[in-house]
Amino acid sequence: MLHSFWLYLYIRTCCGRSEYFDDCLIRNGLENLLVLTSGAKMYSRSDNSATMTLMEEKDQNGFTPHPETEGDITIEDEVHVTDDALIYGVTDNPPIHLTILFAFQQALLSLANQLALSIMVAEAVCGETNGMFKTRLLSTTLFMDGITTLMMILFGVRLPLFQGAAFEYTVPLLALQTLDPERCDPQIITESSFYNSTLNISILVNRTTSADDILYGQVQKLEGSLMLAGFLHFLIGATGLVGVLLRFIGPVTIVPTILLIGLYMTRTAVKFISYHWGIGLMTAAISIILSLYLGKYLLPIPVWTRKRGCHTIRYPLHQVFSILIAIMVGWGVSGICTAAGVLSHEKARTDVGIDIVNNASWFYVPHPTQFGPPSFDFSIFVGFFIATIISVLDSIGDYYACAKTCHVPPPPSHAVNRGIAIEGLCTTVSGIMGAGHATSTYGGNIGSIGITKVGSRLVFLVLAIIYIAFGLIGKFCAVFITIPHPVLGGALITMFGMFIGVVLSNLRYVCLSSTRNIAIIGTSILIGLMVPYWTELQGKDLVLTGNFRVDNILKTLLGNANLSGALLACFLDNTIPGTLDERGITSWQNIPSKTQESESLVTEDFKEGIEVYEPLFPQKWRNSKILKYIPFLPDPKKKPALETVSSVNYEENTRV
């Protein structure tokens, strides 16, 4: 009996799916229990990814269990689970050591993106030469990533989602950088006047603006603009306006809009890699080789366990961390070239940022208004608001993708509204903290769930804590901002390439044989590229209204590729006749109607029920009548049927 008890605990720990074990226990009896013999279940991806196995390798043709006897229980067979089965579901809690390991894996997966976007913001606000500012900005970015992820899991949509820095919010900053290249010049003379009451005259005084004044002035404009955009983002979720947006905005509008973001950000990649094309292209080539050419190869990794001693497991480590490995290799090559005296430009050398690391404090706590009190810039706000609409629609798609990956029902409307509201609230906080950008759901981490087969909320809670810790360790951030620019440029090639590819994949929802759709998408992209280019060519003489502030606002709006492209695409898509199926809205949203929701919940083979979306608030309040008037809380009168795994489907998916 004691042996059976320990075997029971062993299987629960290794398989992580207690309902599978219980079902097998009931159907077969303890004496005939068929279990995994070497620690975990083999699983695989079907989309050209590698298969990870924690089972003992017996020969080159496959994996066979290792028979062993435990009392009167014979372990001699292997359980075969479907390729898309998760090892740990949304509500499962892996052992603490595995939880930390999985969380670090997810953290490292998106670290390069956070670093790249933080440096892009620093470049846009004239802070590229201020090492202390860049350290604090990266610290704030990582800290807010952790806070937003924590809030999303505890109070938002409650799926295993990582909230990272959103690239959509950098477009208005890049527009400012392109249209006004002299804005960072500290020698610009500004004229200020004051009235002398004694002499009854006005006196004009010329002064030179310092680099710090320009830097913090730019950041303060971002703070106020981002706070207002975040507040509107919050209202969209809290009031349930998401459904209204989905009526008018579909993939025909979203694809050209987001595609213009990726095309516009290539300017940053070119700027970074131009300091040394050799190192940059080498970094990009390494990441492409590891992630694509070697994508099907399983890397043997030596491990040690108390039960089996030293053995090897196979896992696509090089594919999961391809960009991070490429950055490390490129960083090392830059260090060797720096020591050899081959590199001349300081942006490509590794010895330039040593003082930054030495002067950085070990611990730094990001705090509100750390870069000064917020101000407001209307042109930046308009760019942020457009990015907000894009971010909302993108996040909704990620929510449904995560639910499908984790084998749980599609998120109900109250969960979607709550998730959007939390994103908006944290965007407002990011503005107060001076991050210069919002946070949004990262699809890459959802894809990682499909690779690792670990969708536990606990893992992502630990991930949030890790990012908060990263943000509090000043030395950690200081080390990463010293990465040479050519290395970052090479990484951006891969990241932006994947970004553009993912955007184009949304065209599968659209009828591409329709002349209507092709014309709208093509014309919107063309106008989105033409207007900013024309604005850049005209320079300061583009708009002359007699009011400097109005001129600046109009030039910034015209220089924003998103504005012209998005407005034209949305207008044409909603005025030119076309069916919902033709426009791709029906299949893109993939949201079940209220009448079909119950039927869908019964027929789908979900591993967990709708209860995963239940918000955290007292049980006694959940039957309150007032909840039906709050869009982000579940209506107590609408109780969807809880999904269960049918025995028929289960036997089809698990063959003993």
N, C-alpha and C positions, 0 to 999 in steps of 0.2 A: 504493500500500500504506500509506503514511503517513497519507493522508487517511482510509482505512478504519479505521485504528487509532484516530485521534482521534474519528471518528464512533462507534466502538464505546464508547469511554469516555464520550462525550457522552450516548448513549442510556442507559447504565447509571446515570449520575448523575441524569438527568431522570426516567426511568421508575421506577427503584428496584426493579424486579422482574426480577432477572437471569434467572430461569427463563423468563419470557415472552420475553425477548430471544433467549435461546439457542434456544428452541423455534422461534421465527420464523426465526432464522438457519439452522437445520438444514433446516426445511421449504421455505424459499423461496430460500435462497442469498443471499450478500451483495449481488450485483448487483441483486436485486429486493427488497431490504429495504425494508419500509414502516415509517416511523418518524414520530414526532411532530416537528413542525417548529418549535415555538415554546416549548419548554422543559418542559412537563409535560402530563399527561393530564387531560382534562376528567372530572370525576366529580360525582356528585350523590347526594342522599339521596332516598329514596322517601317518607319520612314527613313531608310538608309542610315540608321544609327546602329551603334554597336550594342552588343548584348553583354550585360554584366552578370557575372556568376560568382557566388560565394560558395559554390559546391566544389568538392575535391575533384581535380582533373585526373581521369583515369587513362584516357587514350585520346588520340587526335581526332577520333570520329565522333566523340560526344562525351557526355558525363554520365557516370553510373553511380548509384548510391553505394556507400560502404556498409555492408551488412555488419551489424553488431547486435549483441544480445544484452538486454537489460532485464534481468530477472526472467520472468516468463513471457516477456514482450519481445517479439521478433521484429526488427526494423530492417526491411529488405526491399521496399518498393519506393518509388518516387512519385510525388504529386505533380501533375502537370497543370499549370494555370495558364489562362489566356495571356497573350502578349501584353495586353493593356491593363492587367490587374496591378493594383497598387500594393506595395508591401505595407505601407502605413497610410491609413486614410486620414481624413480631415480631423476627426476627433480622437484618433489614436495617439498614444504617448509612447514614443520609442524610449529605450533605456537612455539615461542621461548622457552617457559617453557618446552614443550614436547621435543623440540630438545635437550635441555640441559640434560633432564632426559634420553632420549634414548642414547645420547652420553656417559654419565657416565656409563650406563649399558654396552655398548660395551667396554669402557675403563677397567672396572673392570674384564670383562670376560677374558682378555688376560694378566692381570697384573702379575699373578703368573708365566706365562711362561717367561716373561721378567726378572723377579727376578731370576728364576732358571738358565737361561742361563748366566746371568751376573755373578752369583756366580761360575758357571762352568768355565767360562773364567778366573776368578780370581784365582781359584784353579790351572788351567793349567799353569799360568804364575808366580806361586809362590807368590801370593798376598793374600792368605787366612787369614793370620794373620794381614794384614795391613787394619785396618778399614777405614782409610781415603781414601785409594786407592779404596776399594770396593764401598764406597759411591759415589766417583766421576765416577767410571765405570758404576754403575747403573744409575747415572744421565745422563751420555753420552748415554747409551742405550735408555732410555726413550725419551731423547731429539731427537735422530736420528729417533726413531719410529715416532714421531710427524712430523718431517720435511719430511720424506719419504712418509708418508701417505698424507700430504698436497700436495707434488709434484705430487703424483700419481693421485689424484683427479683433480687437476687443469691442469696438463700438460701431464699426463700419459694416461692410458687407459680410465680414467674418469668414472669408475664404483665405487660404494661404497665398497672400499676395504681397509682393515687395513694392514699396513706393519709393521711386528714385527720382532724381532730377530730370525735369522735362525739357527736352531739346526745343519744343515748340516755342518756348518763351525767349529764345535767343535771337529770333529773327528781327524783332524791332531794334534790338541792341546792335546787331550787325548792320542794319540799315543806317543807324546813327553813325556808326564807324565809317561806313562807305561815303555817306553824303557830306560829312563834316570831318575830313581827315586832320584838320588843324585844331580840333577842339581840345586835344591833349597838350598843346603847346603852352608851357607855363609862362611864356613871354608875352602872351596876349594882353594888351592894355585895355582895361575896362575903365569907364568913366562913371564916377559916382558924384553926387552933388549933395550939399547940405545948405541950409539957410542960416545965416548969421543975423540974429535979431538985433544985435547992437549996431552993426553997420548997415542993416537993412539991405543986404545983397545976398545973392546966391553964389556959392563958390564951387567950381568944378575941380575935382582932384583926380589925377591919374594914378593908378596903382598897378603893380604887377601881381597877377594871380599865381599863387604857388601851385606846385604839382599836387600837393595834398588837398588844397582847396578844390581843385578841379575833380580829383578822384572822389572825395567824399560828397561833393555836390552831385556828381552823377549817380552815386549809390543811393543818396537820399531821394532822388527822383524815382528810382526804381522801387524804393520802399513804399512810398505813398501810392504809386500806380499799381503795384502788385497787391497791396492791401485792398484796394477798391475792387480790382478784378477778382481777388479771392472771395470777397464778400458776395459778389454777384454769383460766383461759382457755388458758394454755399446756398444761396437762395434758390438756385436752379434745382438742387437736390432736396432742400428742405420743403419747398412748395410743390414738388412733383412736376415741375415744368419740363422734365426730361422727355416725357411723352410728347409734348408739343414740339420740341426740337426734332424728334425722330419723324414727325410727319412731313417736315420740309427738307431735311438734310439726309441724304443717302450717300452711297458710295460714289455716285457720279460727281458729287460736290466734294466729298472728303478726299478722294484719290488725288485730283490735281492740287488741292490745297496743301496736303501733307507732302506731296511730291515736290512742290516748290520749296518747302522747308529744307528737304534733303539737298536739292540742287543749289540752294542759296548757301547752305553751310559748307559746300565744297570750297568756298573762298578761304575759310579757316584752315581746312586741310592743306590747301596749296600754300598758304602762308607759313604754316608750321614746317611742312616738309621741304620747303625751298631753302632752308638753312643748310641742308645736306640731303640731296636726293638719294644718295647711295644708302645711307643708314635708314632713311624712311621707307624706301622700297623694299629693303631687306626685311624690315619689321613687318610690313604688309604681306610679303611673300611667306614668311614663317607662319603667320596666323592663318593664311589661306591653305597652306600645305597641311598644317595640323588639323584644321577643322573640316576640310573638304577632301583633299587627296587621301588622307589617312583616316577619314571619318569612320570607315568600316572596320578599322583595325582595333583589336582589344589589347590594351597595354598590360602586360603581366606585372603585377605589383606584389612584392614580397610583404607578407604580414605574419604576425605571430599571435596565436590565441592559446589560452591555457589548455583547451581540449585537444587541439590539433598540432600545437607547436608551430614551427616555421612552415609556411606553405605560401602559395601564390593565389591571388585572385585576378580576374581580368575585368578591366574597367576602362572606358574611353576617357581617361584623365586628360590626355592631350587635346581632345576635342572640346571638352567642357571648359578648359582653361586656356584655349588657344591664344586669345588676345593677351591675357595676362602673361603667359609664357613668352610670347613674342616681344612684349614690352621689356621683360626682364633680360632677354637675350640682346635686344637692341640697346638697352641701357648698359649692359656689360661691354658690348662692342664699342659704344661711345666712350666708355671709361678707358678701354685699351687705346683707342685712337687719341684720346686726350693725353694720356701718359706718354704716347709716342710723339706728340707734338704735331699730329697730322691735321687736327681741327683748329681752325683759326677763329671762326665766329663763336662768340660767347654763348649764343642760344643752342649751339650743338655740343658744347663742352659740359663735362660733369663736375668740374672743380669750381664752377662759378657760384653755386648755391651752398657751399660749405658753411659760409658765415650765417646763412639763413637758418640752417639746422642748429648751429651752435648757439645762436641768439634766441631761438624759439624756446618758450617755456615748456616744461614737461606736461603741465596740465593747463588747459584753457577752457573756460566755460562760456560758450556763446550766450549772449544775453540781448534783450531788446534794445534797439537804438544804439548798438555798439559802434556803429559808423555815423552816428548823428541822428537828429530828429528827422522824421520823414517829410518830404515835400511831394509835389505832384507835377507830372508832365502829361498833358492830354494826349499827345501823339504816342508816347510810350504806352499809355493806358489802352488806347485803341488796339495797338498791336498785342498787348497782353490779353485783352478781351477776346480777340479772335483766337488766340492760342487757347484760351479757356474753353471756348466752344469745341474746338478740335479735341482738346484733352478730355472733355466730358464724353464725347462720342467714342473716342478711342478706349477710354476706361470701361465703358459699357460692353464693348466687344471683348475686352480682356476678362471681364467678370464671367461672361458666358463661356469663354474659352477655358478658363480655370475650372468652372463647374463641370464641363465636359471631361477635362483631363482627370479630375478627381472622382468622376463617376458619382456625382451628386446631382439632384434636380436643378434645373435652371433657376437662377436667383429670382425670387418674387419681387414685385415692384417696390415694396417697402425696403428691401435689402439694397436694391439698386439706388434708390433715393438716398438712403442712409450713407452708402459708400460715396456717392457724389458730394453729399453735404460734408462729410469728413474731409474729403480732398480739398474742398473749398475752404473749410475752416483752417486747415493746416497751411494752405497757400497764404491765407491772411497772416498767420503766425510767421511764415517764412518771410513775408514782407516786413513785418515788425523786426525780425531778427537780422534783416539785411542780406538775405541769401542771394537776391537778385534773380531768382527763378522759382517756379512752383515745383511741386512733386506730383508725379503721376504713376499709374500702374505700369510695371515693366513686364512686357510679354516674354522677354528672354528667360526670366525666372519661372514663368509658367511652363515654357518648353523644357526647362531643367527638371520640373516635376515629372514630365513624361519620360525623361532619361533615367532619373534616379529612382522613380516609382515611390517617392516619399512626398506625400501631400499633407503631412501633419501640421496643424496650426501651431503646435508647441515649437516645432523647428523654426517657424517664422517669427515667433515671439522671441526666441533666443537670437535670431538674426537681427531683430530690431535692437535688442540690448547690445549686440556686438557693434552695430553702427553707432549707437549712442556713445559707446566706449571709444570707438575710433575718433569721434568728434571731440571727445574730451582730452585726448592725448595729443598735445601740441606737437611733440617731436615726430609722431607718426605722420601727421599732415605735412610738416616741414620737409620730411624726407621725400615724400611723393611729389611735391611741387618742384623739386629739383630735377625731375626727369627731363632730359633734353627734348627740345621742341621737335626735331626730326623724328624721334621715336614716337611721340604723340601723333605726329602727322601720319606716320605709317599705320598706327592703330586706328586713326580716324578713317582711313581709306576703307578698312574692313568694316568698321562700325557703321559708317554712313552708307556703304554699299549694301549691307544687310538691311539697314533702315529703309532704303529706297526699294529694295526687293520685297520687303514685307508690305510696303505700301502698294506696290503694283499687284501683289497677290490678291488684294481686295477686288480687283477687276473680275475675278472668277464669279462674283455675284451678279455682274452686269452682262447684259446681252451685247456682246461685242460685234454681233452681226447687224446691229442696229446702226444705221447712219446717224440717227439722232444722238446716240451716246458718244460715238466716235467724234462727231463734230464738236459736241460740248466739251469733252475732255481735252481734245487737242487745242481748241480755241482758247480755253481757259488757261492752259499751261503757257501757250504762246503769249497771251496778253500779260500773264503774271511775270513773264521774263522781260517783255518789252518795256513795260511802264517803268520798272525800277532802273533799267539800263538807260532809258531816255532821261529819267530824272538825274541819274549820275552824270550823264554827258552835259546836261544843261548847267549843272553846278549851282552857284549862288543866284544866277539870273533867272532861274526857273519861275519863281513866284515873287512878284514885287507888289505887295498890297499896301505898302507904306507902314505896316506894323510888323516889326521884327518877330514878335512871338507868333503871330498868325502865319507869317511866311515859314517859320521853322516847323510849325505843326503840319502845314500842308505838304511841305517837302518830305517830311518824315512819313506821312501817310502814303504819299505817292511812291516813296522808295521802299515800302513794305510789300514784298512779293505776295504775301498771303492776302492782303486786302483786295487788291485788284483781281487776283485769280479766284479767290473764294467768293467774292460778291458776284462776279460774272457767272461762275459755275452754278451757284445757288439760284440766281435769277433765271438763267436759261433752263435749268433742270425743272423748275417749278412753273415755267410759262410755256415751254414747248410741250405739246401733247405727247403723252407716253404712259403706258400702264405701269403699275407698281412692280410687276414682275420684270418688265423691260428695264426699268430704272434700277433694279436690283434691291429695292427696299424690302420686299417681302422676305427674300432669302437671307439678306444681310442682317436684318434684325433678328430673325429666327426666334421671335418671342411668342409663346403660345397664347392664344386668346383665352379669355376667362372661361368660356364654355368648354374649351378643349383641355384646360389645365388639369382637371381631375383625371380625365382619361389618360393623359400623358403620364401622370404620376403613377398610374396603375400599370400601364403597359411597359414602361421603361424599366430596364434592369439596373436600378441604382444600388450602390453599395451602402449608402447612408441616406437618411431622409431629409425632409425639408427643415427639420429641427436644427440643422447646422447653421441656419440663418437667423435663429431666434436671438433677439437683442438681449443684452445683459441689463435687466432691471427686475425689481421684485416681482415675484410670482403673483402676489395679491393685486397688483396693478394690471395684470394682463387681460383681465375681463372687463376693464373699465370701458364704458360706452364712448368716452371721449376719444379713444384710440382710433376710431374709424375716421375721425377728422384730421388726423396727423399722418401725412403721406409717408413718413419714414418709419412708422411703427405698424405692426401687423394688426389687421382688423380682427377682433375676437370672433366676429360672426362668420368669418371666412376661414374655416379650418380645413386646409387641404389634407387629403389622405396621405398618411406616412408611407413612404416607399419601403417595400420589403423585397428581399431577394427570393424569388420564387424557386422552389425546389427543382422545377423542371429546367429553368435557365441555369441554375447552379450546377446541376449535373452535367449540362452541356459544356459548361465552361471549365469544370474541374473534373478531370478523368483520373480515377484512382486505379 
